[in-house]
Each structure stands twice: as structure tokens, then as C-alpha cells.
Amino acid sequence: MAPEDVYNRTKNMLKISTDHGAYALGTGNSVQEYVPDENYFAMIQAVHDFR
């Protein structure tokens, strides 16, 4: 999945969740080694842009 896809999916999930209550977004405990850094940063950026 490309960083743009992660960004768009994250923003979409945040929008859906705020329409129906709340949504907890996070890594669970840690970012797995196989997750590309740019995808993790795309998720974080989407959260910041959504605020």
C-alpha cells in the first residue's frame, strides 16, 4: 500500500468514526519492522490534518 493510500484510508476512517462516535487510532503497542516508515508517517499526518 502506498503512503497516499494509507493517508486517504486513515482520513476516511476518522471521518466515518466521528459520524458515529469515536475512534481510537494507534499502532497497538509498537510499529512492526515490516511497516514502511513513510506509511506510518502518512497515518500520523492524516491524524494531524484531520484535527
mmCIF file of the N, C-alpha and C atoms, coordinates in Angstrom:
data_MODEL
# 
_entry.id   MODEL 
# 
loop_
_atom_site.group_PDB 
_atom_site.id 
_atom_site.type_symbol 
_atom_site.label_atom_id 
_atom_site.label_alt_id 
_atom_site.label_comp_id 
_atom_site.label_asym_id 
_atom_site.label_entity_id 
_atom_site.label_seq_id 
_atom_site.pdbx_PDB_ins_code 
_atom_site.Cartn_x 
_atom_site.Cartn_y 
_atom_site.Cartn_z 
_atom_site.occupancy 
_atom_site.B_iso_or_equiv 
_atom_site.pdbx_formal_charge 
_atom_site.auth_seq_id 
_atom_site.auth_comp_id 
_atom_site.auth_asym_id 
_atom_site.auth_atom_id 
_atom_site.pdbx_PDB_model_num 
ATOM 1   N N  . MET A 1 1  ? 0.857   -1.169 0.000  1.00 0.00 ? 1  MET A N  1 
ATOM 2   C CA . MET A 1 1  ? 0.000   0.000  0.000  1.00 0.00 ? 1  MET A CA 1 
ATOM 3   C C  . MET A 1 1  ? 0.905   1.235  0.000  1.00 0.00 ? 1  MET A C  1 
ATOM 4   N N  . ALA A 1 2  ? 0.582   2.175  -0.826 1.00 0.00 ? 2  ALA A N  1 
ATOM 5   C CA . ALA A 1 2  ? 1.363   3.411  -0.938 1.00 0.00 ? 2  ALA A CA 1 
ATOM 6   C C  . ALA A 1 2  ? 1.008   4.361  0.208  1.00 0.00 ? 2  ALA A C  1 
ATOM 7   N N  . PRO A 1 3  ? 1.938   5.242  0.572  1.00 0.00 ? 3  PRO A N  1 
ATOM 8   C CA . PRO A 1 3  ? 1.657   6.202  1.643  1.00 0.00 ? 3  PRO A CA 1 
ATOM 9   C C  . PRO A 1 3  ? 0.385   7.019  1.386  1.00 0.00 ? 3  PRO A C  1 
ATOM 10  N N  . GLU A 1 4  ? 0.123   7.363  0.131  1.00 0.00 ? 4  GLU A N  1 
ATOM 11  C CA . GLU A 1 4  ? -1.081  8.125  -0.193 1.00 0.00 ? 4  GLU A CA 1 
ATOM 12  C C  . GLU A 1 4  ? -2.335  7.316  0.140  1.00 0.00 ? 4  GLU A C  1 
ATOM 13  N N  . ASP A 1 5  ? -2.273  6.015  -0.091 1.00 0.00 ? 5  ASP A N  1 
ATOM 14  C CA . ASP A 1 5  ? -3.405  5.139  0.230  1.00 0.00 ? 5  ASP A CA 1 
ATOM 15  C C  . ASP A 1 5  ? -3.627  5.074  1.742  1.00 0.00 ? 5  ASP A C  1 
ATOM 16  N N  . VAL A 1 6  ? -2.531  4.974  2.490  1.00 0.00 ? 6  VAL A N  1 
ATOM 17  C CA . VAL A 1 6  ? -2.628  4.942  3.954  1.00 0.00 ? 6  VAL A CA 1 
ATOM 18  C C  . VAL A 1 6  ? -3.221  6.252  4.459  1.00 0.00 ? 6  VAL A C  1 
ATOM 19  N N  . TYR A 1 7  ? -2.751  7.349  3.924  1.00 0.00 ? 7  TYR A N  1 
ATOM 20  C CA . TYR A 1 7  ? -3.242  8.670  4.309  1.00 0.00 ? 7  TYR A CA 1 
ATOM 21  C C  . TYR A 1 7  ? -4.753  8.773  4.055  1.00 0.00 ? 7  TYR A C  1 
ATOM 22  N N  . ASN A 1 8  ? -5.170  8.424  2.851  1.00 0.00 ? 8  ASN A N  1 
ATOM 23  C CA . ASN A 1 8  ? -6.584  8.531  2.481  1.00 0.00 ? 8  ASN A CA 1 
ATOM 24  C C  . ASN A 1 8  ? -7.457  7.581  3.293  1.00 0.00 ? 8  ASN A C  1 
ATOM 25  N N  . ARG A 1 9  ? -6.995  6.371  3.506  1.00 0.00 ? 9  ARG A N  1 
ATOM 26  C CA . ARG A 1 9  ? -7.777  5.409  4.299  1.00 0.00 ? 9  ARG A CA 1 
ATOM 27  C C  . ARG A 1 9  ? -7.902  5.885  5.746  1.00 0.00 ? 9  ARG A C  1 
ATOM 28  N N  . THR A 1 10 ? -6.821  6.421  6.294  1.00 0.00 ? 10 THR A N  1 
ATOM 29  C CA . THR A 1 10 ? -6.857  6.928  7.666  1.00 0.00 ? 10 THR A CA 1 
ATOM 30  C C  . THR A 1 10 ? -7.856  8.067  7.791  1.00 0.00 ? 10 THR A C  1 
ATOM 31  N N  . LYS A 1 11 ? -7.800  9.027  6.868  1.00 0.00 ? 11 LYS A N  1 
ATOM 32  C CA . LYS A 1 11 ? -8.740  10.151 6.933  1.00 0.00 ? 11 LYS A CA 1 
ATOM 33  C C  . LYS A 1 11 ? -10.177 9.671  6.768  1.00 0.00 ? 11 LYS A C  1 
ATOM 34  N N  . ASN A 1 12 ? -10.391 8.693  5.903  1.00 0.00 ? 12 ASN A N  1 
ATOM 35  C CA . ASN A 1 12 ? -11.734 8.159  5.706  1.00 0.00 ? 12 ASN A CA 1 
ATOM 36  C C  . ASN A 1 12 ? -12.240 7.485  6.982  1.00 0.00 ? 12 ASN A C  1 
ATOM 37  N N  . MET A 1 13 ? -11.396 6.691  7.630  1.00 0.00 ? 13 MET A N  1 
ATOM 38  C CA . MET A 1 13 ? -11.795 6.021  8.868  1.00 0.00 ? 13 MET A CA 1 
ATOM 39  C C  . MET A 1 13 ? -12.089 7.039  9.968  1.00 0.00 ? 13 MET A C  1 
ATOM 40  N N  . LEU A 1 14 ? -11.315 8.092  10.035 1.00 0.00 ? 14 LEU A N  1 
ATOM 41  C CA . LEU A 1 14 ? -11.568 9.128  11.030 1.00 0.00 ? 14 LEU A CA 1 
ATOM 42  C C  . LEU A 1 14 ? -12.894 9.833  10.766 1.00 0.00 ? 14 LEU A C  1 
ATOM 43  N N  . LYS A 1 15 ? -13.184 10.104 9.501  1.00 0.00 ? 15 LYS A N  1 
ATOM 44  C CA . LYS A 1 15 ? -14.445 10.759 9.165  1.00 0.00 ? 15 LYS A CA 1 
ATOM 45  C C  . LYS A 1 15 ? -15.623 9.861  9.512  1.00 0.00 ? 15 LYS A C  1 
ATOM 46  N N  . ILE A 1 16 ? -15.560 8.595  9.132  1.00 0.00 ? 16 ILE A N  1 
ATOM 47  C CA . ILE A 1 16 ? -16.631 7.652  9.438  1.00 0.00 ? 16 ILE A CA 1 
ATOM 48  C C  . ILE A 1 16 ? -16.841 7.553  10.951 1.00 0.00 ? 16 ILE A C  1 
ATOM 49  N N  . SER A 1 17 ? -15.741 7.476  11.677 1.00 0.00 ? 17 SER A N  1 
ATOM 50  C CA . SER A 1 17 ? -15.842 7.279  13.126 1.00 0.00 ? 17 SER A CA 1 
ATOM 51  C C  . SER A 1 17 ? -16.435 8.489  13.832 1.00 0.00 ? 17 SER A C  1 
ATOM 52  N N  . THR A 1 18 ? -16.103 9.667  13.384 1.00 0.00 ? 18 THR A N  1 
ATOM 53  C CA . THR A 1 18 ? -16.642 10.853 14.050 1.00 0.00 ? 18 THR A CA 1 
ATOM 54  C C  . THR A 1 18 ? -18.121 11.022 13.738 1.00 0.00 ? 18 THR A C  1 
ATOM 55  N N  . ASP A 1 19 ? -18.586 10.430 12.643 1.00 0.00 ? 19 ASP A N  1 
ATOM 56  C CA . ASP A 1 19 ? -20.017 10.454 12.336 1.00 0.00 ? 19 ASP A CA 1 
ATOM 57  C C  . ASP A 1 19 ? -20.789 9.513  13.265 1.00 0.00 ? 19 ASP A C  1 
ATOM 58  N N  . HIS A 1 20 ? -20.087 8.535  13.861 1.00 0.00 ? 20 HIS A N  1 
ATOM 59  C CA . HIS A 1 20 ? -20.745 7.510  14.672 1.00 0.00 ? 20 HIS A CA 1 
ATOM 60  C C  . HIS A 1 20 ? -20.189 7.419  16.099 1.00 0.00 ? 20 HIS A C  1 
ATOM 61  N N  . GLY A 1 21 ? -19.492 8.399  16.550 1.00 0.00 ? 21 GLY A N  1 
ATOM 62  C CA . GLY A 1 21 ? -18.958 8.366  17.903 1.00 0.00 ? 21 GLY A CA 1 
ATOM 63  C C  . GLY A 1 21 ? -17.483 8.698  17.920 1.00 0.00 ? 21 GLY A C  1 
ATOM 64  N N  . ALA A 1 22 ? -16.695 7.738  18.331 1.00 0.00 ? 22 ALA A N  1 
ATOM 65  C CA . ALA A 1 22 ? -15.251 7.973  18.464 1.00 0.00 ? 22 ALA A CA 1 
ATOM 66  C C  . ALA A 1 22 ? -14.466 6.816  17.859 1.00 0.00 ? 22 ALA A C  1 
ATOM 67  N N  . TYR A 1 23 ? -13.186 7.063  17.648 1.00 0.00 ? 23 TYR A N  1 
ATOM 68  C CA . TYR A 1 23 ? -12.321 6.061  17.044 1.00 0.00 ? 23 TYR A CA 1 
ATOM 69  C C  . TYR A 1 23 ? -10.942 6.191  17.665 1.00 0.00 ? 23 TYR A C  1 
ATOM 70  N N  . ALA A 1 24 ? -10.400 5.087  18.110 1.00 0.00 ? 24 ALA A N  1 
ATOM 71  C CA . ALA A 1 24 ? -9.040  5.088  18.664 1.00 0.00 ? 24 ALA A CA 1 
ATOM 72  C C  . ALA A 1 24 ? -8.087  4.642  17.568 1.00 0.00 ? 24 ALA A C  1 
ATOM 73  N N  . LEU A 1 25 ? -7.155  5.494  17.221 1.00 0.00 ? 25 LEU A N  1 
ATOM 74  C CA . LEU A 1 25 ? -6.205  5.189  16.152 1.00 0.00 ? 25 LEU A CA 1 
ATOM 75  C C  . LEU A 1 25 ? -4.816  5.092  16.747 1.00 0.00 ? 25 LEU A C  1 
ATOM 76  N N  . GLY A 1 26 ? -4.157  3.990  16.497 1.00 0.00 ? 26 GLY A N  1 
ATOM 77  C CA . GLY A 1 26 ? -2.806  3.819  17.007 1.00 0.00 ? 26 GLY A CA 1 
ATOM 78  C C  . GLY A 1 26 ? -2.166  2.563  16.458 1.00 0.00 ? 26 GLY A C  1 
ATOM 79  N N  . THR A 1 27 ? -1.001  2.291  16.932 1.00 0.00 ? 27 THR A N  1 
ATOM 80  C CA . THR A 1 27 ? -0.248  1.138  16.445 1.00 0.00 ? 27 THR A CA 1 
ATOM 81  C C  . THR A 1 27 ? -0.487  -0.109 17.276 1.00 0.00 ? 27 THR A C  1 
ATOM 82  N N  . GLY A 1 28 ? -1.176  0.020  18.380 1.00 0.00 ? 28 GLY A N  1 
ATOM 83  C CA . GLY A 1 28 ? -1.389  -1.115 19.274 1.00 0.00 ? 28 GLY A CA 1 
ATOM 84  C C  . GLY A 1 28 ? -0.364  -1.103 20.383 1.00 0.00 ? 28 GLY A C  1 
ATOM 85  N N  . ASN A 1 29 ? 0.875   -1.182 20.046 1.00 0.00 ? 29 ASN A N  1 
ATOM 86  C CA . ASN A 1 29 ? 1.938   -1.123 21.046 1.00 0.00 ? 29 ASN A CA 1 
ATOM 87  C C  . ASN A 1 29 ? 3.233   -0.633 20.412 1.00 0.00 ? 29 ASN A C  1 
ATOM 88  N N  . SER A 1 30 ? 3.483   -1.075 19.209 1.00 0.00 ? 30 SER A N  1 
ATOM 89  C CA . SER A 1 30 ? 4.703   -0.660 18.517 1.00 0.00 ? 30 SER A CA 1 
ATOM 90  C C  . SER A 1 30 ? 4.480   -0.772 17.020 1.00 0.00 ? 30 SER A C  1 
ATOM 91  N N  . VAL A 1 31 ? 5.336   -0.137 16.259 1.00 0.00 ? 31 VAL A N  1 
ATOM 92  C CA . VAL A 1 31 ? 5.269   -0.237 14.802 1.00 0.00 ? 31 VAL A CA 1 
ATOM 93  C C  . VAL A 1 31 ? 6.139   -1.420 14.387 1.00 0.00 ? 31 VAL A C  1 
ATOM 94  N N  . GLN A 1 32 ? 5.529   -2.361 13.700 1.00 0.00 ? 32 GLN A N  1 
ATOM 95  C CA . GLN A 1 32 ? 6.265   -3.554 13.272 1.00 0.00 ? 32 GLN A CA 1 
ATOM 96  C C  . GLN A 1 32 ? 7.348   -3.193 12.262 1.00 0.00 ? 32 GLN A C  1 
ATOM 97  N N  . GLU A 1 33 ? 8.410   -3.967 12.241 1.00 0.00 ? 33 GLU A N  1 
ATOM 98  C CA . GLU A 1 33 ? 9.545   -3.695 11.359 1.00 0.00 ? 33 GLU A CA 1 
ATOM 99  C C  . GLU A 1 33 ? 9.180   -3.704 9.882  1.00 0.00 ? 33 GLU A C  1 
ATOM 100 N N  . TYR A 1 34 ? 8.159   -4.485 9.517  1.00 0.00 ? 34 TYR A N  1 
ATOM 101 C CA . TYR A 1 34 ? 7.796   -4.596 8.108  1.00 0.00 ? 34 TYR A CA 1 
ATOM 102 C C  . TYR A 1 34 ? 6.949   -3.423 7.606  1.00 0.00 ? 34 TYR A C  1 
ATOM 103 N N  . VAL A 1 35 ? 6.521   -2.537 8.510  1.00 0.00 ? 35 VAL A N  1 
ATOM 104 C CA . VAL A 1 35 ? 5.742   -1.372 8.101  1.00 0.00 ? 35 VAL A CA 1 
ATOM 105 C C  . VAL A 1 35 ? 6.706   -0.295 7.623  1.00 0.00 ? 35 VAL A C  1 
ATOM 106 N N  . PRO A 1 36 ? 6.555   0.137  6.380  1.00 0.00 ? 36 PRO A N  1 
ATOM 107 C CA . PRO A 1 36 ? 7.436   1.204  5.877  1.00 0.00 ? 36 PRO A CA 1 
ATOM 108 C C  . PRO A 1 36 ? 7.256   2.487  6.684  1.00 0.00 ? 36 PRO A C  1 
ATOM 109 N N  . ASP A 1 37 ? 8.354   3.125  6.990  1.00 0.00 ? 37 ASP A N  1 
ATOM 110 C CA . ASP A 1 37 ? 8.301   4.372  7.763  1.00 0.00 ? 37 ASP A CA 1 
ATOM 111 C C  . ASP A 1 37 ? 7.348   5.376  7.129  1.00 0.00 ? 37 ASP A C  1 
ATOM 112 N N  . GLU A 1 38 ? 7.408   5.507  5.806  1.00 0.00 ? 38 GLU A N  1 
ATOM 113 C CA . GLU A 1 38 ? 6.589   6.511  5.130  1.00 0.00 ? 38 GLU A CA 1 
ATOM 114 C C  . GLU A 1 38 ? 5.089   6.220  5.289  1.00 0.00 ? 38 GLU A C  1 
ATOM 115 N N  . ASN A 1 39 ? 4.711   4.959  5.434  1.00 0.00 ? 39 ASN A N  1 
ATOM 116 C CA . ASN A 1 39 ? 3.297   4.635  5.668  1.00 0.00 ? 39 ASN A CA 1 
ATOM 117 C C  . ASN A 1 39 ? 2.870   5.022  7.078  1.00 0.00 ? 39 ASN A C  1 
ATOM 118 N N  . TYR A 1 40 ? 3.737   4.759  8.045  1.00 0.00 ? 40 TYR A N  1 
ATOM 119 C CA . TYR A 1 40 ? 3.442   5.162  9.421  1.00 0.00 ? 40 TYR A CA 1 
ATOM 120 C C  . TYR A 1 40 ? 3.317   6.683  9.508  1.00 0.00 ? 40 TYR A C  1 
ATOM 121 N N  . PHE A 1 41 ? 4.238   7.396  8.892  1.00 0.00 ? 41 PHE A N  1 
ATOM 122 C CA . PHE A 1 41 ? 4.204   8.855  8.923  1.00 0.00 ? 41 PHE A CA 1 
ATOM 123 C C  . PHE A 1 41 ? 2.979   9.393  8.187  1.00 0.00 ? 41 PHE A C  1 
ATOM 124 N N  . ALA A 1 42 ? 2.522   8.701  7.139  1.00 0.00 ? 42 ALA A N  1 
ATOM 125 C CA . ALA A 1 42 ? 1.315   9.110  6.421  1.00 0.00 ? 42 ALA A CA 1 
ATOM 126 C C  . ALA A 1 42 ? 0.097   9.010  7.337  1.00 0.00 ? 42 ALA A C  1 
ATOM 127 N N  . MET A 1 43 ? 0.032   7.950  8.156  1.00 0.00 ? 43 MET A N  1 
ATOM 128 C CA . MET A 1 43 ? -1.067  7.789  9.101  1.00 0.00 ? 43 MET A CA 1 
ATOM 129 C C  . MET A 1 43 ? -1.053  8.932  10.120 1.00 0.00 ? 43 MET A C  1 
ATOM 130 N N  . ILE A 1 44 ? 0.113   9.224  10.654 1.00 0.00 ? 44 ILE A N  1 
ATOM 131 C CA . ILE A 1 44 ? 0.232   10.306 11.642 1.00 0.00 ? 44 ILE A CA 1 
ATOM 132 C C  . ILE A 1 44 ? -0.148  11.649 11.024 1.00 0.00 ? 44 ILE A C  1 
ATOM 133 N N  . GLN A 1 45 ? 0.293   11.895 9.796  1.00 0.00 ? 45 GLN A N  1 
ATOM 134 C CA . GLN A 1 45 ? -0.024  13.161 9.118  1.00 0.00 ? 45 GLN A CA 1 
ATOM 135 C C  . GLN A 1 45 ? -1.529  13.301 8.911  1.00 0.00 ? 45 GLN A C  1 
ATOM 136 N N  . ALA A 1 46 ? -2.185  12.208 8.549  1.00 0.00 ? 46 ALA A N  1 
ATOM 137 C CA . ALA A 1 46 ? -3.627  12.241 8.344  1.00 0.00 ? 46 ALA A CA 1 
ATOM 138 C C  . ALA A 1 46 ? -4.349  12.628 9.641  1.00 0.00 ? 46 ALA A C  1 
ATOM 139 N N  . VAL A 1 47 ? -3.891  12.118 10.755 1.00 0.00 ? 47 VAL A N  1 
ATOM 140 C CA . VAL A 1 47 ? -4.490  12.462 12.053 1.00 0.00 ? 47 VAL A CA 1 
ATOM 141 C C  . VAL A 1 47 ? -4.319  13.954 12.316 1.00 0.00 ? 47 VAL A C  1 
ATOM 142 N N  . HIS A 1 48 ? -3.122  14.466 12.095 1.00 0.00 ? 48 HIS A N  1 
ATOM 143 C CA . HIS A 1 48 ? -2.869  15.886 12.338 1.00 0.00 ? 48 HIS A CA 1 
ATOM 144 C C  . HIS A 1 48 ? -3.705  16.766 11.409 1.00 0.00 ? 48 HIS A C  1 
ATOM 145 N N  . ASP A 1 49 ? -3.830  16.349 10.152 1.00 0.00 ? 49 ASP A N  1 
ATOM 146 C CA . ASP A 1 49 ? -4.603  17.141 9.193  1.00 0.00 ? 49 ASP A CA 1 
ATOM 147 C C  . ASP A 1 49 ? -6.104  17.070 9.475  1.00 0.00 ? 49 ASP A C  1 
ATOM 148 N N  . PHE A 1 50 ? -6.548  15.994 10.099 1.00 0.00 ? 50 PHE A N  1 
ATOM 149 C CA . PHE A 1 50 ? -7.965  15.825 10.365 1.00 0.00 ? 50 PHE A CA 1 
ATOM 150 C C  . PHE A 1 50 ? -8.466  16.708 11.497 1.00 0.00 ? 50 PHE A C  1 
ATOM 151 N N  . ARG A 1 51 ? -7.597  17.029 12.412 1.00 0.00 ? 51 ARG A N  1 
ATOM 152 C CA . ARG A 1 51 ? -7.997  17.808 13.594 1.00 0.00 ? 51 ARG A CA 1 
ATOM 153 C C  . ARG A 1 51 ? -8.654  19.105 13.234 1.00 0.00 ? 51 ARG A C  1 
# 
